[in-house]
């Protein structure tokens, strides 16, 4: 699995991009970057990227006083994704394979990742949607997911990013959604989903929504709330969106289906799919 050592250049670039969202003060940029470099010199480089992103963004928030640098972008992502819903519903309302179509759209939404791209444009999202209907999926794994969703009594759906949550809702609508609980982050981190995003896209009107008590851009179980840890342990099935959740949960002894786009070569090597792939992968050792 990828460690933080593989990601140092990316994290430094992302830190500077985040700082530029907050302030034009280059002196502040330098002060925060020096503190981040000090952190990198001291930490265990074998930690997962989400664990280190958690620490870096805590420094940014503390030193700048801005608790949610991506707040405006998240609202824009949510609004744009919501604007697509009428056309999506019209296009697929009579589709005989609606579960798979919405599954593809859910993975298409994973392109809305400000931890990877500094700027997410509407054309990027539309291209991802278009590609989702043409890209091959592991049909056997998709069928396994469909069957297990129907059989499970308690499903946790771990969200990833704002905007993407809208496409998650479309997929959840094709499930026995009274059995689904949607999980958001406990505090703002990059453009990851929080309870506010769930409220903005009406997810609370569809399913129960709880936060995991953590500010990591993934699901680091030991940093999550006791309530979430209990729900995670007792659930029948976990559906986890995005690279951050894959990086933090792929070695956990739990039945999990990961839905994501592969966005870097190291994850591609670990997960067994090429960069750009749309992935539905089961934690098969936990059958």
C-alpha positions as CSV (number, residue, x, y, z in Angstrom):
1,X,0.0,0.0,0.0
2,X,1.1,3.5,-0.7
3,X,2.8,5.3,2.2
4,X,3.2,9.0,2.8
5,X,6.8,8.8,1.6
6,X,5.4,8.3,-2.0
7,X,3.3,11.5,-1.7
8,X,5.6,14.2,-0.3
9,X,5.8,16.3,-3.5
10,X,2.0,16.0,-4.0
11,X,1.3,17.0,-0.4
12,X,3.6,20.1,-0.5
13,X,1.9,21.2,-3.7
14,X,-1.5,20.6,-2.2
15,X,-0.5,22.6,0.9
16,X,0.5,25.6,-1.1
17,X,-2.7,25.4,-3.3
18,X,-4.8,25.3,-0.1
19,X,-3.0,28.3,1.4
20,X,-3.6,30.2,-1.8
21,X,-7.3,29.6,-1.4
22,X,-7.1,31.2,2.1
23,X,-4.8,34.2,1.6
24,X,-2.5,35.9,-0.8
25,X,0.0,36.6,2.0
26,X,3.2,34.9,0.9
27,X,4.8,35.4,4.3
28,X,2.0,33.2,5.7
29,X,2.5,30.7,3.0
30,X,6.2,30.4,3.9
31,X,5.5,30.1,7.6
32,X,3.0,27.3,7.2
33,X,5.1,25.5,4.6
34,X,8.0,25.6,7.0
35,X,5.9,24.1,9.7
36,X,4.6,21.4,7.4
37,X,8.2,20.6,6.3
38,X,9.1,20.3,10.0
39,X,6.3,17.8,10.5
40,X,7.5,15.8,7.5
41,X,11.0,15.6,9.0
42,X,9.6,14.2,12.2
43,X,6.8,11.8,11.4
44,X,6.7,8.1,10.6
45,X,6.8,8.0,6.8
46,X,5.1,4.6,6.7
47,X,1.8,6.2,7.7
48,X,-1.0,6.3,5.2
49,X,-1.5,9.4,3.1
50,X,-4.9,10.2,4.7
51,X,-3.3,10.1,8.2
52,X,-0.7,12.6,7.1
53,X,-3.2,14.8,5.3
54,X,-5.1,14.9,8.5
55,X,-2.0,16.3,10.3
56,X,-1.1,18.8,7.6
57,X,-4.6,20.2,7.3
58,X,-4.8,20.6,11.1
59,X,-1.7,22.8,10.8
60,X,-3.2,24.8,8.0
61,X,-6.4,25.4,9.9
62,X,-4.7,26.3,13.2
63,X,-2.1,28.7,11.7
64,X,-4.5,30.5,9.3
65,X,-7.6,30.4,11.4
66,X,-9.7,29.1,8.5
67,X,-11.5,25.9,9.6
68,X,-12.9,25.1,6.1
69,X,-10.8,26.4,3.2
70,X,-12.9,24.5,0.6
71,X,-16.3,25.6,1.9
72,X,-17.2,27.6,-1.2
73,X,-16.0,25.0,-3.6
74,X,-18.0,22.3,-1.9
75,X,-21.2,24.3,-2.2
76,X,-20.4,24.8,-5.9
77,X,-19.8,21.1,-6.4
78,X,-23.0,20.2,-4.7
79,X,-25.0,22.8,-6.7
80,X,-23.6,21.7,-10.0
81,X,-24.2,18.0,-9.3
82,X,-27.7,18.7,-8.2
83,X,-28.3,20.6,-11.5
84,X,-27.6,17.4,-13.4
85,X,-30.2,15.3,-11.6
86,X,-33.3,16.2,-13.7
87,X,-31.6,15.2,-17.0
88,X,-30.2,12.0,-15.4
89,X,-33.6,10.9,-14.1
90,X,-35.2,11.6,-17.5
91,X,-32.5,9.8,-19.4
92,X,-32.5,6.6,-17.3
93,X,-36.1,6.5,-15.8
94,X,-37.0,3.4,-18.0
95,X,-33.6,1.7,-18.0
96,X,-33.9,-2.0,-17.1
97,X,-30.5,-2.1,-15.5
98,X,-30.8,1.0,-13.3
99,X,-28.7,-0.3,-10.4
100,X,-25.6,-0.7,-12.6
101,X,-26.2,2.6,-14.4
102,X,-26.4,4.5,-11.0
103,X,-23.4,2.5,-9.8
104,X,-21.4,3.8,-12.8
105,X,-22.6,7.4,-12.1
106,X,-21.6,7.1,-8.4
107,X,-18.1,6.1,-9.5
108,X,-18.1,8.9,-12.1
109,X,-18.7,11.4,-9.2
110,X,-15.4,10.3,-7.6
111,X,-13.7,12.6,-10.0
112,X,-14.7,15.5,-7.8
113,X,-11.6,15.3,-5.6
114,X,-9.8,18.5,-4.6
115,X,-7.1,16.4,-2.9
116,X,-6.0,15.3,-6.3
117,X,-6.9,18.2,-8.6
118,X,-6.5,21.9,-7.6
119,X,-9.5,22.8,-9.8
120,X,-12.5,20.6,-10.6
121,X,-14.4,21.9,-13.6
122,X,-17.9,21.1,-14.9
123,X,-16.4,19.7,-18.1
124,X,-14.3,17.2,-16.0
125,X,-17.4,16.0,-14.3
126,X,-19.4,15.7,-17.5
127,X,-16.5,13.8,-19.2
128,X,-16.3,11.4,-16.2
129,X,-20.1,10.8,-16.5
130,X,-19.7,10.1,-20.2
131,X,-16.8,7.8,-19.6
132,X,-18.6,5.9,-16.9
133,X,-21.1,4.5,-19.4
134,X,-18.4,3.2,-21.7
135,X,-15.8,1.9,-19.2
136,X,-15.7,-1.9,-18.4
137,X,-16.5,-3.0,-14.8
138,X,-15.8,-6.3,-13.1
139,X,-19.3,-7.7,-13.7
140,X,-18.9,-10.6,-11.3
141,X,-18.0,-8.2,-8.5
142,X,-20.9,-5.9,-9.5
143,X,-23.3,-8.8,-9.3
144,X,-21.9,-9.8,-5.9
145,X,-22.5,-6.2,-4.7
146,X,-26.0,-6.2,-6.0
147,X,-26.8,-9.5,-4.3
148,X,-25.2,-8.6,-1.0
149,X,-27.0,-5.3,-0.9
150,X,-30.3,-7.1,-1.2
151,X,-29.4,-9.6,1.5
152,X,-27.9,-7.2,4.1
153,X,-29.9,-5.8,7.0
154,X,-27.5,-3.0,8.0
155,X,-25.5,-1.2,5.3
156,X,-22.9,1.5,5.9
157,X,-22.2,3.7,2.9
158,X,-19.0,5.7,3.5
159,X,-19.1,8.9,1.5
160,X,-16.1,10.7,0.1
161,X,-16.5,14.1,-1.5
162,X,-18.9,17.0,-1.8
163,X,-20.7,16.9,-5.2
164,X,-20.0,13.2,-5.4
165,X,-22.5,12.7,-2.6
166,X,-25.3,13.6,-5.2
167,X,-24.3,10.6,-7.3
168,X,-24.1,8.5,-4.2
169,X,-27.8,9.4,-3.5
170,X,-28.8,8.2,-7.0
171,X,-27.2,4.8,-6.3
172,X,-28.7,4.5,-2.8
173,X,-32.1,5.1,-4.2
174,X,-31.7,1.8,-6.0
175,X,-31.0,0.0,-2.7
176,X,-33.3,-0.9,0.2
177,X,-32.4,2.5,1.5
178,X,-34.2,2.0,4.8
179,X,-31.3,-0.3,5.6
180,X,-28.6,2.2,4.6
181,X,-26.8,4.7,6.8
182,X,-24.6,7.3,5.1
183,X,-21.4,8.3,6.8
184,X,-19.8,11.7,6.5
185,X,-16.6,13.2,8.0
186,X,-16.8,14.6,11.6
187,X,-15.1,17.9,10.6
188,X,-14.2,19.7,7.3
189,X,-11.2,18.2,5.5
190,X,-10.4,19.2,1.9
191,X,-13.7,18.8,0.0
192,X,-14.8,15.7,1.8
193,X,-18.5,15.4,2.8
194,X,-19.8,16.6,6.1
195,X,-23.3,16.7,7.6
196,X,-23.8,20.1,5.9
197,X,-23.2,18.6,2.5
198,X,-25.7,15.8,3.3
199,X,-28.2,18.5,4.3
200,X,-27.6,20.6,1.1
201,X,-28.4,17.6,-1.2
202,X,-31.3,16.3,0.8
203,X,-29.5,13.0,1.8
204,X,-31.1,13.3,5.2
205,X,-34.5,13.0,3.6
206,X,-33.5,9.6,2.2
207,X,-31.4,7.8,4.8
208,X,-30.0,8.1,8.2
209,X,-26.7,10.1,8.2
210,X,-24.1,10.1,10.9
211,X,-20.5,11.5,11.0
212,X,-17.5,9.3,11.8
213,X,-16.1,11.7,14.4
214,X,-12.9,12.2,12.5
215,X,-11.2,14.9,10.4
216,X,-9.2,12.5,8.2
217,X,-9.8,12.3,4.5
218,X,-10.4,8.6,4.8
219,X,-11.6,6.2,7.5
220,X,-8.9,5.7,10.1
221,X,-10.9,3.6,12.6
222,X,-8.8,4.4,15.6
223,X,-9.4,8.1,15.2
224,X,-13.2,7.7,14.6
225,X,-15.9,8.1,17.3
226,X,-16.9,5.2,19.5
227,X,-20.4,5.4,18.0
228,X,-19.1,5.0,14.5
229,X,-16.7,2.2,15.5
230,X,-19.6,0.3,16.9
231,X,-21.8,0.8,13.8
232,X,-18.9,-0.3,11.6
233,X,-18.3,-3.5,13.6
234,X,-21.9,-4.5,13.7
235,X,-22.9,-3.7,10.1
236,X,-23.5,-6.5,7.6
237,X,-22.0,-4.6,4.6
238,X,-19.8,-1.6,4.0
239,X,-19.6,0.3,0.8
240,X,-16.6,2.7,0.8
241,X,-16.1,5.5,-1.8
242,X,-12.8,6.9,-3.0
243,X,-9.1,6.4,-2.7
244,X,-8.9,7.7,0.9
245,X,-11.3,5.1,2.1
246,X,-9.5,2.4,0.1
247,X,-6.1,3.5,1.5
248,X,-7.3,3.3,5.1
249,X,-9.7,0.3,5.0
250,X,-8.3,-2.2,2.4
251,X,-6.5,-4.2,5.1
252,X,-9.4,-4.2,7.5
253,X,-11.0,-7.6,8.3
254,X,-14.5,-6.6,7.2
255,X,-16.7,-7.2,4.2
256,X,-16.2,-4.0,2.2
257,X,-16.9,-3.1,-1.4
258,X,-14.7,-0.2,-2.7
259,X,-16.0,2.1,-5.4
260,X,-13.5,4.5,-6.8
261,X,-11.6,5.9,-9.7
262,X,-7.8,5.1,-9.7
263,X,-6.0,8.4,-9.7
264,X,-2.3,7.6,-9.1
265,X,0.2,4.9,-10.1
266,X,0.9,3.6,-6.6
267,X,-2.8,2.9,-5.9
268,X,-3.0,1.4,-9.4
269,X,-0.3,-1.1,-8.6
270,X,-1.8,-2.0,-5.2
271,X,-5.4,-2.4,-6.4
272,X,-4.5,-4.1,-9.7
273,X,-6.2,-1.6,-12.1
274,X,-4.7,1.1,-14.4
275,X,-4.8,4.8,-13.6
276,X,-8.1,6.1,-14.8
277,X,-10.0,2.8,-14.2
278,X,-13.5,2.7,-12.6
279,X,-13.2,0.1,-9.9
280,X,-15.7,-2.0,-8.0
281,X,-13.5,-4.2,-5.7
282,X,-14.5,-6.5,-2.9
283,X,-12.5,-7.3,0.2
284,X,-12.7,-10.9,-0.9
285,X,-10.7,-12.4,2.0
286,X,-13.6,-11.6,4.4
287,X,-16.3,-13.7,2.9
